[in-house]
């Protein structure tokens, strides 16, 4: 998942949004009280997008001027720091919904208008807010003078420290001419990043295949494909179709074509864009006093410096090597019919998923298509809600709302004491030009109006509800069968729902700390922890329900799924290490041959897998813009998430007392406490790698 669809302005504006407010409503920012308020967040015409954008500009100028004009001796936390934090609400009331529409709207004119307005607002936001010297000086005057005169809560003091660090890191202490150069680079980078993502989202590649080409692929998937007048199938490269073909298609040529089509989305134009992005990011980092963009990117994260990340990845690579060798021997000892190794004894990349799946079927008697029959979409969604309800003390209520597509499901989220915590919008099915992955996207942040006391992790104040979207591309049903999810689809939904719960429950006083606004290499910890719940038999029993027999998965099948889940853990983690190293190395110098370096890294970390020179994954790898050098954060977070899960599992996965403790010490704190402190507080000790290594099959 992308941490947020966008990062607005420095420390203060991390993907937070509010509805389009009139002057009277601005007195109380907590203005989402009904599903109709949620509907009104999203403009429905190009004219409305234009109107909201122009009004936003006026509101921002007005609010900034109010802050700047306060006499130095009268500056307080409330009228300066909190007022700056509140700017994120004023700004995001437009940018949040526009960002969502850009990725999910079926109307081309709305998508394009949203895209253009986001580009237009980027330089405006820099000039008026994030790189506004007068605004920074107002903040600095308070910090240097009046700060010590006020008693602040722990959260408020931490916010001031983090904000000042962020300001300095973004170059606010630079001379004016150097700051102008930084602004120019940021504007250029925004345009490049938006174009890179747009090229991926709008790549509508479809392969024409015959029924013979698709032998082995699930009937559910095949039946969902469009056909031409000759009966040939149009096979898209969306995630559900891609993975189904790669794991099950018996013809090697089919897998080969699918592999290349998927990896070559947005190629070659995105290669040139990526090279340009890396050069500009390197220039930006150097302008801000860092030797490389990776050093700039990782600074003030949990890992702090690139060297620590590289050591983490190389140490982990050394630990998984033995398992990788065992898996290679195991998988190649009995290759499926029709599969051969290369002349030098390597596995062809388009055969990897097929070989592993055939091994699973043979030795564990597991068939993805048969297992998917136990996971109809509606049942899985209902049971996932029930599990989160029980553990976290929540209540979900479906409500009717006419949003950007008729398939979008809207839910109100309440505490058990009937306090509204947020609105959850589930957009689960593929459409043309829709964001092709799965993610949680925050639309409106949760926060607490009024007093907040953080010293003892006690928060006081009325909760302003969040608006959150979970986006996926799950298989649609046919007239004969409901939409059926693979085990991986279920895992993905559990993961993204975990992000949503973090965003909904993280109600902090400062909006910049809300929900998933944590240090980047911690953001995946809660979601990856929840993902592990699928390894529990009782949870799997609740989630599974055969669409015909109405029975849960048998115990022996559940155990086989759990056992089979780590048979390729060496292969999987070696690939993740390779991708993490690539994203790190790409941002350690501008003058590199990207495709050569990517190949060198992947050949070293996956020596038993042939590298396909005709596939260009980096053109389709959105993380290289969204995550920059931080792709390592998935593995980094996984280590912490396994430690967290192990602790919760021993106390009871559906134990509401544990759920409340998790809310109090981690989920509910958002980014208002350092992640290292949160983990130590919940675990009662320093975190370690033991649970992670054990769960991937290493002692």
N, C-alpha and C positions, 0 to 999 in steps of 0.2 A: 504494500500500500504506500501511496505517497503520503508523507506525514500530514500535509495539508495540500490542497490544490495550489495554493500560492502563499508566499510570505510577503506581507504588505510592507510594513515599515519598521525595520530594525527590531528592537526589543518589544515595542509596544503593539505592533499590529501583526500578530501571528495568525492569519486566517480567521479573524473574528468578524462577525457580521451582525447587523441589526436590520430591522425592516425600514422601509421608507417612511420617515416620520414627518409630521408637520410640526410647526413651531410649538404648539401647545403640548404635544406629546413628548417633546424633548425634555420637559421638566422631570419626567420619570422615564429612564431609559428602558425599564423593565416593561416592555409593551407587548409581549407575546402571551396572550391569555386564552386563545382559542385557535382551532384549526383554520378558521377563516383568516386570522392574522398571518398564519404560515403561508396560506395560499397567496396572500397579498404581497409576500416577500418577492415573488417572481414576476417580473414584467412579461407581458404577453404580446407586445408589439414593439417594433423598432422605434416608433415615436416615444413610447414610454421609456425605453432604454435611454434615448437621447435626453429626455426631460429629467430623469433621475440623475444622470451624469452631470448635467449642468447645475442642478440644485445642489448636488454634492459639493461641487467646486465652491459655490457660494458659502455653504455651511462651514466648510473647512477653513476658508479664509477668515470668516467671522470668528470662529472659535479660537483659531491660532492668535488672532489679533487680541482677543480678550486676555489670553494667557500672557502674551508679550507685554501688554500695557500695565500689568500689575506692578506697583512700585516695589523695588527690591526689598525694602524693609517690611513689606506686608506679605511676602511670599510664605505659603504654608504647604504642607504635604497635600492638603485637599485642593487648594486653588492652583497648584502648579503640577505636582507629580500625578495626582489622581486625575486632574483635568487632562493631562497628556494621555494617560491611560484611557480615559473616556473617548479621546479622539478616535481610538480604534473602532469604537462602535459607530461613530458618525461616518467614518470613512467606509467601513465595511458593509454598511447597510445597502450599498450598491454593488461593491465588488464581489461580495460573497455569492449572492444569487446569480450574478453574471457569470462567475466562474463555473457554477454548476450548469447553467444553461449552455455554456460553451461546450461542455462535455456530454450533455445528455439530450439536448433538445432535438426533436425530429425536424424542426423548421430551419432550413438553411439560412434564411435571412436573420433569424434570431441568433443562431450560432455565430454567424459572421459579424453581426452588430456587436454582440457581447465580446467577441475576440478583439475587434477594433477599439472598443471603448476601454478595455483593459490595457491595451497598448497605449492609448491616449492618456490614461490616468497615471501611468507609471512615472513619466517625467514630472507631471504635476505634483504627485505625492512626494517625490524627492525634493522638489523646490520648496514646497509649502510645509512639509512636515519632517521627513527623515533626515534631510540634509539642510534644514533651515537653521542657519547660524543663530538667528535671534531667539528661536525657540530653544535651542541648545543652551544658549547663554542664560536664559531664564531658569532652566533646570539646574545649571551649574551654580548660579547665584544662590539658589535654595540649598544645594548640597554643601557649598563652601561656607554658607553663613547660617541660615535659619534651621538647618537640619538638626543641629545639636540642641536646639531650644525646645524641640517637641518630643514627647514620649511616643515612640512608634512601636507597632507590633513587630514580631519577628518577620512576618510576611512582608510588611511595608519596608522594613530595613533591607531585607534580601532583594526586594524589587529595586530599590534605589541603587544598591550595589551592582546588580545585574545590568540595570539600565545604563549606568555610568560606564561599565566595562564595554557594553555594546556600542555606546556612543563613541568611545575612544577607538574601538576596533574598526568602526566604520569611517574613521578619519575626521571626526569633527574638530580635532585639534590642529588639523592641517591648515596651512595658509590658503587664502581664498582661491588662488589660481589652481592650486593642487586639488582642492575640493571640487572645483568645476570639472576637472579631468575625471575624478571619481564618479561624479554624477553622469557624465557623458558615457563612461564605460558601463555603468549600471543600466542606463537606458538601452544601450546597444545589446547588452546581455539579455535583457527582458525580451526584446524583439526576437533574438535568435532562439531563446528557449521556447517561446510561444510557437514559433514557426516549426521547430523541431517536433514538438508534441502534436501540432496540427497535422503535419505530414504523416505521422504514424496513425492518428485517429482517422484520417480521411483516406488512407490506403484501402481500397475496396477490392483487393486481389481476390479472385475466385478461380479455382482450377476446374476444368471440365473433366469429369471422370465417368467411366461406365460402371455398371453394377459389378462387373468382374473386378474392376480396379478396387472396389470397396469391400470385397469379400473379407469377412472377419470383423468388420466394423459393426457396432451395435445397430440393430434394426431401428431403435429409437432415434439414433443420430441420423441414420440414412433416411428414414421417413420424414425427418424434419427439413431435409435439403430441398431446394427448388430444382425443377427439372426443365430441360428444353423440350422442344416438340419431338425430338428423337429419343427421349427417355434418358438422356445423359444428365448427370447431376452437376450442379454448381456447388463446389466445395469451398467454403470460405476458410479463412485462417484465423477465425476467432478462437479463443482458448478452449472451450469445450470440444469443438470439432477437431482442432489441431491435436489435442492430447488423445482423443479417442482414436483418430487415424494412426498416430504414431505408436500407440500401444497395441493396436489390434489388427491393422491392415496386413493381410498375409503377403501381398505383393511388395517386394523390395522397391520397385520403381515408384509405387504409390507413396511409400514412406519417404523416399528420396525427394520426390517432387514437393511433397508437403513440407518437409524440413526446410528446403531451400526457399520456398515461397514465404513461409512464416518468418524466417530469419532475414529475408531480403525486403521486408516491408520498408518503405521510404528510402530504399537504396536506389541510386547512389547519392541523391541530393542531401540526405542527412549526414553523410560522411563529411562533405564539405562544410556543412553547418557545424558539426561537432568539432572539427579542426579549428574553425573560426572561434567557437565558444571557448575552447581550451586556451587559445592564444589570448583572448580578451580577459579570461579569468586570471591567467597568469599575470597579465599587465595590471589588473585590478589589485591582486595580492601584493605585488611589488610597490604599487602606489601607496598601499596602506601599511607598508613596513614589514611585509612577510617575504621570505625567500621563495616560497611556492604557494600555489593556491591550496594545496593539501594542508600546508601548515596553517594557513588562514582558516580553512574550512573546519579543521579539527580542534583548533584553539578554543578552549573553554567548553569543550565537550567532556564526557567522562574520561575518554582516552587521552585528551589534552594535546598529544603530539603524534605526528605520523610514525615516528620510530617505534612508539609503543604499540601502535596498530600493526605494523609490519611484524614485530616480534610475536604478538598474539597470533597472527595468521600463520607464521612460519612454525611456531611451536605446535599449533593445532595440526598443521599439515604433517609434521613429523609423527604425531600421535596416531593419525588415521591411516598412515601408509600401510601398516600391516593389514588392516581391514580391507583396504583397497586391493591389495594383492590377493587376499583370500577370496574376495568377491569376484575378481577377474578369473581366477582359476575355477571357481564354482560355476560362473555363468558360461564360460567357454568350454567347459568339459563336455557339455551336452547341448550344443547349439540347436535351436529350432530348425525344422526342415526349411531349406531354401536360404538359410543364412550362412554366409561364409566370412572369414576374417580377411583382412587385406594381405597382400603378399608378405608384409613384414610382421604379420601376426597381431594386428590391431583390430578393434571393433570399429565398424563404420558408424559415424555419429547418428545416422538415421535408424540404426538397428538397436541402439542402446535401450530405449524404452520398450521396444518389442521383445528383446531378449529377456529383460527383467520380468515383464508381464507373463511371458510364456513359462518362465521358471516358477513364478508364483502359482500359475494355474496348475502346473505339473506336480509341484512338491507340496503345495498347500491346498490344492484343489479350489482355487479362488478364481472366480470369473467376474470381472468388473461389471459386465452387463447384468448378470444375475444378482450381484450385490446391489446394484443401482435400483433394482426392483423393490428393494426394501426402503428406499429413500425418496418417496414422492415429495415434491417441493413443499406443498402445503403442510404436510405432516411434519417435515423437518423444521420448517419455520415455527410452527406452533410449539413443538417440543423444545426447541432452542430457547424460545421465549419463556417456557415454563421452567427450564433449568436455571436461567439467569434470574428469573423471578424468585425462585426458592432460595438460591444461594445469596443473592444480593438484597433481598427484601424489597422487591419491586412489584409493580402491577402494570401490565400492558393492556391498553384498550384500543381496539381498532376503530378508527373514525373515517368518515367519508370525506374525501377532498379531491377536487378536480385539478390535478397538477399537470406537468408537461407531457405525461403519457397516461393512458387509462390503466396501464398495468401497475402503476406505482401504488404501493400500499402504504397507508399512513397510520401511525400508532402514537397514542399518548402514553407517556411513561410517568407513573406515579410511584412515590414511596408508599409503603404499607400504611402510613398514617395519612394517605390521600393528598400529599403535597405534590403538585405537578413539577416534575424534574426536566421534562423535555418532550420533543416531538421527533419521532424516528420515521424517516421516509425510505422505504425499501424499493429500489429500482433494480430488479433482479434478472431481467431478460434482455437478450441482444436485440439491437436495432441498427439500421444503417447509420453510420457516422457517429455512433455512440462510443464513449470511452471503452476500450476493448478489454481492460483488465478488471480486477475486483479491487475495491477500495472503500474506505470510510472517508467521507468528505464532510467536514464541519461547515455548516451554513451560518449558524448563530451560536455564540458561546454561552455557556452557563456561567453565572457569577452570583455573588451575594450583594444585595443592596443593603446599605446600612453598616453598622459596626461589625468588625471581624476581629477575633482574637486568635492569633496563631501560636502563641508561645507554648501552649500545651496541646496543640493540634485540636483546639476547640474553635469551631466556627459559628458565628452568630450573625443573623441577618436573613432577610427574605431571599429565597432562591429565585433567580430569574431563569426560566427554562431555556434549555438548548434546543436548537434545531439541527438535526444530524441526518445525513444521507448515507445509506449503504448501497453501493453500486456493484452489480455483478452481471455476469452474462451466462446464466444457467440455461440448460435445455428447456425449450418450450414443449408442452405436451401436444399430442395429436388427438384426433377424434376418438382414437381407441385407447390411448394411454395418457396418464398424466405426465407432466414433466418429472423426470427421474434424475436424481443427483448421483454422481459417482462419489465414492468415499472421499476423494480429494476435494470435490465440490463442497461436501459437508464440512470438511476441515477448513476450507477457505471461508465459508460462511461463519463458522464458529470464531475464526480469527478476526474477521472484520467486525463482527458483532462485539468482540472484546474491545476493539478500538472505540466502537460507538459507546459502550458502557463507560469507558474511561473518559470520553468527551462529555457525556451527559452527567456523570457523577462528580466530575472535578470542578465543583462550584467554589471558586476562590474570590477573595475580595478584589484583587487586581485582575482585570480582564486579560492582561498579557500572560498570566499564569494559568488560564482556564484550561481544563481538560487535558488534552494531549500536548499542550504547549510545554513540554519538558525538554531536557537536553536530548538532542537527536539520537544519540546512541543508547537511549533508554526507552524511546517511544514504542518499540516493538515488544518490550518485556511483558506488559499485561496481556496483549493479544496473543503472543506466542505461548504464554502460560495457559490461557484458556483453550488454545488449540490442542494441547496435550490431553484434555479431558476425553477426547475420543479414544484414548488408549484404555479407558475404564469400561469394564463389562456392563456395569449398571447403567452408565450413561448411554452406551451403545444400545442397550435394550430399550431405553426410553425413546431414542431417536429413530429406531428402525421399525417399519410397519409395512409389510408387503402389500402392494397396491391391490392384489387380488385375494390372497389368503387372509390378510389382516393380521398375520403373525409377525412377531419380532424375529430378528436374526437368531438362529440357534447358537447356544453357548459355544459349541465347537468351532463354528464359523467365526464368531467374534474373536476367539482365542487365536485362530489362524491369522486373522487380519492383524491383530496386535503383534504376533510373532513375525509375520511377513513384513511388517512396516519398516523394520530396521535391516532387512537383508541387503539393501543397497545404500545404507547410511554412509559407507565409505565413499562410494561413487558420488553421492549427493553432496556431501560436505567437501570433498575435493574440488568439485565444480564451484561450490560457493566460495571456497578459498581463492580459487583462480579468478573468479569474477571480482571478488573484493580486492585482490591485489591489482587487477587491471584498473579498477576505478581509482585506486590509490596512486598507481604509477602514472596514469594519464595526466594527473594534476600535479606532477612533480617536475614539470618542465614543458615548454611550449613546442619545442622543435623536435617532434617525434613522429615517426611513421606509425600512426595509430593501429592500422590493421596488422602490421608486422609485430608490433609490441604485444597486441592482443594474442596473436598466434603464438608467440614465444612463451607467454605466460601460461596459456591454456595447454600447450604441448608439455610444458614442465609439470604442471599440476595434474594433468590427465594423460600421462604418457602411453596408456593402453588404449586411448581413443584416437582414431584418426581425425586430424583437423581438416575440415572441408573448406578448401580455398574458394569455393563458389558460393559460400554462405557468408553473410555479412551481418552478424548479430548486432554489432555495435550501432548500426543504423536504426535499429528497432528497439534499442535498449533505453527506454525512457528514464531509467534511474540515473543515467549519466548526466542528464540535465537537472532532474529533480533532486537527486541525492548527491550529485557531485562526486567527491572522493569518499563519501560516507556509506558506500554499499556494505562495508564491513559491519555496519551496525546491526544487520540481521543476525550474523553469527555472534557478535558481541552480546546482543540482547538475549540470544538463545541460551547462552550460558547462565545468565541471571534468571531467565524465565524458568529454566528447568529446576534450578535451586528453589525458586518460589513455589513451583508446582509440587515438587517433592515434599515440601513442608506442609502445604495445604492438603495434599493427598493423605498424609499420615494422620491428619486431624479430621478428615471427612470432606469429600468434594462438595457435598450438598449440605454441609453444616452451616446454618445461617449465622451462627456466632462467629465462625471463621470469616464468612462473607462480610459481616459488619466490621470485623477487624481489618480486612483488606480494604474496605471502603475508607475507614478512618485513617489508616496509616499509609496508603498508597493511592488508590483511585481518587479519593475525595480531595487529595492535596494538589492535584494537577502538577504544575511545575513550581509550586510555592516553597518547596523544600528540596535540597540537593538530593538526587537519586541515591547516592551512597548512604546518606542518612536514613532515607526511607527504607532501604533494604535492610540495613542493620537493625532498625527499629522493629521491622516485622519479623525478621529471621531470628533475632536475638543473638546474632553473631556476624562475623564477616562472611560474605558470600564466597563460594568456591565452585570449581568445575566438576566436582565428583558426580553430581546427579546428571549433568549433561553427558559426560563420558559413559556413564553406566547406561543411560537411555539410548545411546547410539550403538551399544554393543561392545563397549570397551570397558575394561576393569579400571 
